[in-house]
Amino acid sequence: MLLFSSFGIDFKLLLAQIVNFLILLFILNRYVYTLVLDKIEADEKELNKLKAEKQKFEEMKLKMVRTEKKNNKVLQNKIIEAEKIAEQIKKQAQQEAELEKKQVITQIKVRLNRIKND
């Protein structure tokens, strides 16, 4: 005690400050820190949940883009196939029209020959 007195420190005041500090530390630890830590943990869980949802969203977006590209390829292939079929139908119609034309011309020639012969 004499040591404290020689430095100008009141032992009773020091002891009271230590007790007050311990009481304050207990109150803060019991009520404030636990609430703050609980809030931080809840926020971290929410943040992790949002990160997971964002990642799922990005994956779904990427999957949608891939599916769209795939569908566009399929659609382009179908269009090309339809154009080929349309071209074939067109050629077939032209051939049939040419054949009918030849038949009509042949029939006309036959009728003209009949008319000439009669």
ROSE-4610 file (N, C-alpha, C; in Angstrom, 1 decimal, always signed):
// ROSE-4610
residu = [M/M/M/L/L/L/L/L/L/F/F/F/S/S/S/S/S/S/F/F/F/G/G/G/I/I/I/D/D/D/F/F/F/K/K/K/L/L/L/L/L/L/L/L/L/A/A/A/Q/Q/Q/I/I/I/V/V/V/N/N/N/F/F/F/L/L/L/I/I/I/L/L/L/L/L/L/F/F/F/I/I/I/L/L/L/N/N/N/R/R/R/Y/Y/Y/V/V/V/Y/Y/Y/T/T/T/L/L/L/V/V/V/L/L/L/D/D/D/K/K/K/I/I/I/E/E/E/A/A/A/D/D/D/E/E/E/K/K/K/E/E/E/L/L/L/N/N/N/K/K/K/L/L/L/K/K/K/A/A/A/E/E/E/K/K/K/Q/Q/Q/K/K/K/F/F/F/E/E/E/E/E/E/M/M/M/K/K/K/L/L/L/K/K/K/M/M/M/V/V/V/R/R/R/T/T/T/E/E/E/K/K/K/K/K/K/N/N/N/N/N/N/K/K/K/V/V/V/L/L/L/Q/Q/Q/N/N/N/K/K/K/I/I/I/I/I/I/E/E/E/A/A/A/E/E/E/K/K/K/I/I/I/A/A/A/E/E/E/Q/Q/Q/I/I/I/K/K/K/K/K/K/Q/Q/Q/A/A/A/Q/Q/Q/Q/Q/Q/E/E/E/A/A/A/E/E/E/L/L/L/E/E/E/K/K/K/K/K/K/Q/Q/Q/V/V/V/I/I/I/T/T/T/Q/Q/Q/I/I/I/K/K/K/V/V/V/R/R/R/L/L/L/N/N/N/R/R/R/I/I/I/K/K/K/N/N/N/D/D/D]
num = [1/1/1/2/2/2/3/3/3/4/4/4/5/5/5/6/6/6/7/7/7/8/8/8/9/9/9/10/10/10/11/11/11/12/12/12/13/13/13/14/14/14/15/15/15/16/16/16/17/17/17/18/18/18/19/19/19/20/20/20/21/21/21/22/22/22/23/23/23/24/24/24/25/25/25/26/26/26/27/27/27/28/28/28/29/29/29/30/30/30/31/31/31/32/32/32/33/33/33/34/34/34/35/35/35/36/36/36/37/37/37/38/38/38/39/39/39/40/40/40/41/41/41/42/42/42/43/43/43/44/44/44/45/45/45/46/46/46/47/47/47/48/48/48/49/49/49/50/50/50/51/51/51/52/52/52/53/53/53/54/54/54/55/55/55/56/56/56/57/57/57/58/58/58/59/59/59/60/60/60/61/61/61/62/62/62/63/63/63/64/64/64/65/65/65/66/66/66/67/67/67/68/68/68/69/69/69/70/70/70/71/71/71/72/72/72/73/73/73/74/74/74/75/75/75/76/76/76/77/77/77/78/78/78/79/79/79/80/80/80/81/81/81/82/82/82/83/83/83/84/84/84/85/85/85/86/86/86/87/87/87/88/88/88/89/89/89/90/90/90/91/91/91/92/92/92/93/93/93/94/94/94/95/95/95/96/96/96/97/97/97/98/98/98/99/99/99/100/100/100/101/101/101/102/102/102/103/103/103/104/104/104/105/105/105/106/106/106/107/107/107/108/108/108/109/109/109/110/110/110/111/111/111/112/112/112/113/113/113/114/114/114/115/115/115/116/116/116/117/117/117/118/118/118]
x = [+0.8/+0.0/+0.9/+2.0/+2.9/+3.4/+3.6/+4.1/+3.1/+1.8/+0.8/+0.7/+0.9/+0.8/+2.0/+3.1/+4.3/+4.1/+3.3/+3.0/+1.8/+1.2/+0.0/-1.3/-1.3/-2.5/-3.2/-4.5/-5.4/-5.8/-5.5/-5.7/-7.2/-8.0/-9.4/-10.1/-9.7/-10.2/-9.8/-8.6/-8.2/-9.0/-9.3/-10.1/-11.5/-12.1/-13.4/-13.5/-12.5/-12.4/-12.3/-11.5/-11.4/-12.8/-13.4/-14.8/-15.8/-15.8/-16.7/-16.4/-15.1/-14.7/-15.2/-15.1/-15.5/-17.0/-17.8/-19.2/-19.6/-19.0/-19.3/-19.0/-17.8/-17.5/-18.5/-19.0/-20.0/-21.3/-21.7/-23.0/-22.8/-21.7/-21.5/-21.5/-20.8/-20.6/-22.0/-22.7/-24.0/-25.1/-25.2/-26.3/-25.9/-24.9/-24.6/-23.8/-22.7/-21.9/-22.7/-23.5/-24.2/-25.2/-25.9/-26.8/-26.2/-25.0/-24.3/-23.8/-23.2/-22.8/-23.9/-25.0/-26.2/-26.6/-26.6/-27.0/-26.0/-24.7/-23.7/-23.9/-24.1/-24.3/-25.5/-26.6/-27.8/-27.6/-26.8/-26.5/-25.6/-24.7/-23.8/-24.6/-25.5/-26.4/-27.2/-27.8/-28.6/-27.7/-26.5/-25.6/-25.2/-24.9/-24.6/-25.8/-27.0/-28.2/-28.4/-28.2/-28.3/-27.2/-26.0/-24.9/-25.3/-25.9/-26.3/-27.4/-28.4/-29.5/-28.9/-28.0/-27.4/-26.7/-25.9/-25.2/-26.2/-27.4/-28.4/-29.0/-29.2/-29.7/-28.8/-27.5/-26.5/-26.4/-26.5/-26.5/-27.7/-28.9/-30.1/-30.1/-29.5/-29.3/-28.4/-27.3/-26.4/-27.1/-27.8/-28.6/-29.6/-30.2/-31.2/-30.6/-29.4/-28.7/-28.3/-27.8/-27.4/-28.6/-29.7/-30.9/-31.4/-31.3/-31.7/-30.9/-29.6/-28.7/-29.0/-29.2/-29.5/-30.8/-31.8/-33.1/-33.0/-32.1/-31.9/-31.2/-30.3/-29.7/-30.7/-31.5/-32.5/-33.5/-33.9/-34.8/-34.1/-32.9/-32.2/-32.1/-31.8/-31.8/-33.2/-34.2/-35.6/-35.9/-35.5/-35.7/-35.0/-33.7/-33.0/-33.6/-34.1/-34.7/-36.0/-36.8/-38.0/-37.8/-36.7/-36.3/-36.0/-35.2/-34.9/-36.1/-37.1/-38.3/-39.1/-39.2/-39.9/-39.2/-37.9/-37.2/-37.5/-37.6/-37.9/-39.4/-40.3/-41.7/-41.8/-41.0/-41.0/-40.5/-39.4/-38.9/-39.8/-40.5/-41.4/-42.6/-43.1/-44.2/-43.8/-42.6/-42.1/-42.1/-41.6/-41.5/-42.9/-43.8/-45.2/-45.8/-45.5/-46.1/-45.5/-44.2/-43.5/-44.1/-44.3/-44.9/-46.3/-47.1/-48.5/-48.5/-47.5/-47.4/-47.1/-46.2/-45.8/-47.0/-47.8/-48.9/-50.0/-50.2/-51.2/-50.7/-49.4/-48.9/-49.1/-48.8/-49.0/-50.4/-51.3/-52.8/-53.2/-52.7/-53.0/-52.5/-51.3/-50.8/-51.6/-52.0/-52.8/-54.1/-54.7/-56.0/-55.8/-54.7/-54.4/-54.2/-53.5/-53.3/-54.6/-55.5/-56.8/-57.6/-57.5/-58.3/-57.7/-56.4/-55.8/-56.1/-56.2/-56.5/-58.0/-58.8/-60.2/-60.6]
y = [-1.2/+0.0/+1.3/+1.2/+2.3/+2.6/+1.5/+1.7/+2.5/+2.2/+2.9/+4.4/+4.6/+5.9/+6.8/+6.1/+6.9/+7.4/+6.7/+7.1/+8.0/+8.3/+9.1/+8.4/+7.1/+6.3/+6.0/+6.2/+5.9/+4.4/+3.5/+2.1/+1.8/+2.5/+2.3/+2.7/+3.8/+4.3/+3.4/+2.9/+1.9/+0.6/+0.1/-1.1/-0.8/+0.3/+0.7/+0.7/+1.3/+1.4/+0.0/-0.9/-2.2/-3.0/-2.8/-3.4/-2.9/-1.5/-0.9/-1.4/-1.6/-2.1/-3.5/-4.3/-5.7/-5.8/-5.0/-4.9/-4.5/-3.5/-3.0/-4.1/-4.7/-5.8/-6.9/-7.3/-8.3/-7.9/-6.7/-6.2/-6.2/-5.7/-5.6/-7.0/-7.9/-9.3/-10.0/-9.8/-10.5/-10.0/-8.7/-8.1/-7.6/-6.9/-6.2/-7.1/-7.6/-8.4/-9.6/-10.3/-11.4/-11.0/-9.9/-9.4/-9.0/-8.3/-7.9/-9.1/-10.1/-11.3/-12.1/-12.1/-12.8/-12.1/-10.8/-10.0/-10.2/-10.2/-10.5/-11.8/-12.9/-14.2/-14.3/-13.7/-13.7/-13.0/-11.9/-11.2/-12.0/-12.7/-13.6/-14.7/-15.3/-16.4/-15.8/-14.6/-14.0/-13.7/-13.2/-12.9/-14.2/-15.3/-16.6/-17.1/-16.9/-17.3/-16.5/-15.2/-14.4/-14.7/-15.1/-15.5/-16.8/-17.7/-19.0/-18.7/-17.9/-17.6/-16.9/-16.0/-15.3/-16.3/-17.3/-18.3/-19.1/-19.5/-20.3/-19.5/-18.2/-17.4/-17.3/-17.1/-17.1/-18.4/-19.5/-20.8/-21.0/-20.6/-20.7/-19.8/-18.6/-17.6/-18.3/-18.9/-19.5/-20.7/-21.4/-22.6/-22.1/-21.0/-20.4/-20.0/-19.3/-18.9/-20.1/-21.1/-22.3/-23.0/-23.0/-23.6/-22.8/-21.5/-20.6/-20.8/-20.9/-21.1/-22.5/-23.4/-24.8/-24.7/-24.0/-23.9/-23.1/-22.1/-21.3/-22.2/-23.1/-24.0/-25.0/-25.5/-26.4/-25.7/-24.5/-23.8/-23.5/-23.1/-22.8/-24.1/-25.2/-26.5/-26.8/-26.6/-26.8/-25.9/-24.6/-23.7/-24.1/-24.5/-25.0/-26.2/-27.2/-28.4/-28.0/-27.1/-26.6/-26.0/-25.2/-24.6/-25.6/-26.7/-27.7/-28.5/-28.7/-29.4/-28.5/-27.2/-26.3/-26.2/-26.3/-26.3/-27.6/-28.7/-30.0/-30.0/-29.4/-29.3/-28.4/-27.3/-26.4/-27.1/-27.8/-28.5/-29.6/-30.3/-31.3/-30.7/-29.6/-28.9/-28.4/-27.9/-27.5/-28.6/-29.8/-31.0/-31.4/-31.4/-31.8/-30.9/-29.6/-28.6/-28.8/-29.0/-29.3/-30.5/-31.6/-32.8/-32.6/-31.8/-31.5/-30.7/-29.8/-28.9/-29.8/-30.7/-31.6/-32.5/-33.0/-33.8/-33.0/-31.7/-30.9/-30.6/-30.3/-30.1/-31.3/-32.5/-33.7/-33.9/-33.7/-33.8/-32.8/-31.6/-30.6/-31.1/-31.6/-32.1/-33.3/-34.2/-35.3/-34.8/-33.8/-33.3/-32.6/-31.8/-31.2/-32.2/-33.2/-34.3/-34.9/-35.1/-35.7/-34.7/-33.4/-32.4/-32.4/-32.4/-32.4/-33.7/-34.8/-36.0/-36.1/-35.5/-35.5/-34.7]
z = [+0.0/+0.0/+0.0/+0.7/+0.7/-0.7/-1.4/-2.8/-3.6/-3.5/-4.2/-3.7/-2.4/-1.8/-2.3/-2.5/-2.9/-4.3/-5.1/-6.5/-6.6/-5.5/-5.5/-5.9/-5.7/-6.1/-4.8/-4.8/-3.6/-3.9/-3.0/-3.1/-3.1/-2.3/-2.2/-3.6/-4.1/-5.4/-6.5/-6.5/-7.5/-7.4/-6.2/-6.0/-6.5/-6.2/-6.6/-8.2/-8.8/-10.3/-10.9/-10.3/-10.8/-10.6/-9.5/-9.3/-10.3/-10.5/-11.5/-12.9/-13.2/-14.5/-14.7/-13.7/-13.8/-13.9/-13.2/-13.3/-14.7/-15.2/-16.6/-17.6/-17.4/-18.4/-18.3/-17.1/-17.0/-17.7/-17.5/-18.1/-19.6/-20.1/-21.5/-22.1/-21.5/-22.0/-22.0/-20.9/-20.8/-21.7/-21.8/-22.6/-24.0/-24.0/-25.3/-26.3/-25.8/-26.8/-27.3/-26.5/-27.0/-28.1/-27.8/-28.8/-30.1/-30.0/-31.1/-31.9/-31.2/-31.9/-32.5/-31.8/-32.4/-33.7/-33.7/-34.9/-36.0/-35.7/-36.7/-37.3/-36.5/-37.0/-37.9/-37.5/-38.3/-39.6/-39.6/-40.8/-41.7/-41.1/-41.9/-42.6/-41.8/-42.4/-43.5/-43.4/-44.4/-45.6/-45.4/-46.5/-47.3/-46.5/-47.2/-48.0/-47.4/-48.1/-49.4/-49.3/-50.5/-51.6/-51.1/-52.0/-52.7/-52.0/-52.6/-53.6/-53.3/-54.2/-55.4/-55.2/-56.4/-57.3/-56.7/-57.5/-58.2/-57.6/-58.3/-59.4/-59.2/-60.2/-61.4/-61.1/-62.2/-63.0/-62.2/-62.9/-63.8/-63.3/-64.0/-65.3/-65.1/-66.2/-67.3/-66.9/-67.8/-68.5/-67.7/-68.3/-69.3/-69.0/-69.9/-71.2/-71.1/-72.3/-73.1/-72.5/-73.2/-73.9/-73.2/-73.8/-74.9/-74.8/-75.9/-77.1/-76.9/-78.0/-78.7/-77.9/-78.4/-79.2/-78.6/-79.3/-80.6/-80.6/-81.9/-82.9/-82.5/-83.5/-84.0/-83.2/-83.6/-84.6/-84.2/-85.1/-86.4/-86.4/-87.7/-88.5/-87.9/-88.6/-89.2/-88.4/-88.9/-90.1/-90.0/-91.1/-92.3/-92.2/-93.3/-93.9/-93.1/-93.5/-94.3/-93.7/-94.4/-95.7/-95.8/-97.1/-98.1/-97.7/-98.6/-99.1/-98.2/-98.5/-99.5/-99.2/-100.0/-101.4/-101.5/-102.8/-103.6/-102.8/-103.5/-104.0/-103.2/-103.6/-104.9/-104.8/-106.0/-107.2/-107.1/-108.3/-108.8/-107.8/-108.2/-108.9/-108.4/-109.0/-110.4/-110.6/-111.9/-112.8/-112.3/-113.2/-113.6/-112.6/-112.9/-113.9/-113.7/-114.7/-116.0/-116.1/-117.4/-118.1/-117.3/-117.8/-118.3/-117.5/-118.0/-119.2/-119.3/-120.5/-121.7/-121.5/-122.6/-123.0/-122.0/-122.3/-123.1/-122.6/-123.3/-124.7/-124.9/-126.2/-127.1/-126.5/-127.2/-127.6/-126.7/-126.9/-128.0/-128.0/-129.0/-130.4/-130.4/-131.7/-132.2/-131.3/-131.7/-132.3/-131.6/-132.1/-133.5/-133.6/-134.8/-136.0/-135.6/-136.6/-137.0/-136.1/-136.4/-137.3/-136.9/-137.7/-139.1/-139.3/-140.6/-141.4/-140.7/-141.4/-141.7/-141.0/-141.3/-142.4]
